[in-house]
Amino acid sequence: MNQLNLGQHISQKFNEELEDVRRKVLHMGGIVEEQLVNALQAMLQGDTELAGKVVANDQRVNALEVEIDEECTLIVARRQPAATDLRLVMAVIRTINDLERIGDEIKRVAKMVREELDGSMEEEVRLEIEHMGDQVRAMLSQVLDAFARTDVNAAVAVARADHKVDLKYHAITRHLMTYMAQDHGSIPQVLNVLWAARALERIGDRCQNIAEYVIYLVIGKDVRHVSLDDVMAELQAQGAAD
Amino acid sequence: MSEVRATEAVDESTSPEELAAEVEEAREAVTDVLSEDMPRAACQLRVNDLSLWYGDTRALRDVNLSIMRHRVTSFIGPSGCGKTTLLRCFNRLSDLVPGCRVTGDVELEGESIYAPEVDVSQLRRDVGMVFQKPNPFPKSIYENVAYGLRVQGIRKRRQLDDTVEWALRAAALWDEVKDRLDDSGLSLSGGQQQRLVIARAIAVQPKVILLDEPCSALDPISTLKVEELIQQLRDQYTIIVVTHNMQQAARVSDYTAFLYMGEVIEYGDTDQVFTNPRARATEDYITGRYG
């Protein structure tokens, strides 16, 4: 039951409504991805103009959240969806909430660039932030892909990847603490980098959330607060049974 | 109102409370309604390899089901899938159809209902039925409910009064009709008529109530009243509902069976069937996709 078969409803209009919502989520995800790429670039290059653009663009993300949310409400009111349709609508409502919050984290990073970060980071820290940014960007792009293809295995991979981002975040924190201990004058600057790293770490968490919604959508099991190994074991058992 | 029930329903050996506790305990032991070894106390009706033919047409194919006691079970499926046919096997209304042939068995509390010694009239008192279109008798409201009791030979006015009031209260109709019990049952609205028919069914203290699309002729408010009534009755009766309204099945029932072309395709916990059905055919049906 890996496919949503959205085109097979007897009601053509219902097909269109669900397909439309799904497409808009991917569109919203695309914008968030672009925002993340721009914010990372602005941060690493101290590009305040680009950062300003990112801050302004967050409106588009917010507007899409409201629009998709309303469409989902109407689908529930009109169609009383069941089974995969219901799970799709629920997954969409949750996903756009997390996408919007990812947008907020990105905006936070961009604002910091515009106001305080001037790109004059230690090379070592810059590389670590850049690496963490790449990890998070890959997670976001993979989880959107998993959503688009309703691919459970890809979603599980994304959920697992969050652990690496967390490790990276802790490494950067330790690193920055050493800087602060050595040079008290650098504390305001270093704190900003720390907040940025924190924002990236939170984006990773939210990508993990979305991955969990994709798993829920496809296999109908809520895997929040469940170990991924258990999920995989169950998936394999199911695969064997099918 | 409960006294009326108590005097008639009590078995010498066990009190109603003990029975309820025993049933509850047995029910908790059931993790899967599909399980073959459902504890007897939890199982009200058991269908074993039931097949049914109308002439040469096979309407039911090897149906196996256990219906949980004092729970609501719904049968869903497209027209002609056999859900009403199956329902009618539970009180042998199917006997009345010429050319109808049944193999396999249905057990009510462990006793075959197709055994030769079974008193079919008694069976139909134990397994009451309510149909799609409300069918009150052309008699007064009071006499509609008292009818089954009179047939059983109950003549005492006091007992009749008590039971009629109890049944009408249980059917959530008493307050609406208590001042006009002598009016014709046909003077009531469709929704009231349907609740009157349900009161008539429960007045004779059945074990099982079969509801065949009980709300399909009712407006949304009356439908909600009947659904509310089903919820109130489920603690005392085993209820089986056939419905085309999937949201209704999702709302009122504890267990749902999906039938297709005379077979039970899926049977399980209602919440699971409506959020994550196991079978593709169930999924297609409840989400309105092409089968």
Interface residues (C-beta under 8 A of the other chain):
Chain A: M1 N5 Q8 H9 I10 S11 F14 Q80 P81 A82 A83 T84 D85 L86 R87 I219 G220 K221
Chain B: M246 Q247 A250 F274 T275 N276 P277 R280 T282 E283 D284 I286 T287 G288 R289 Y290
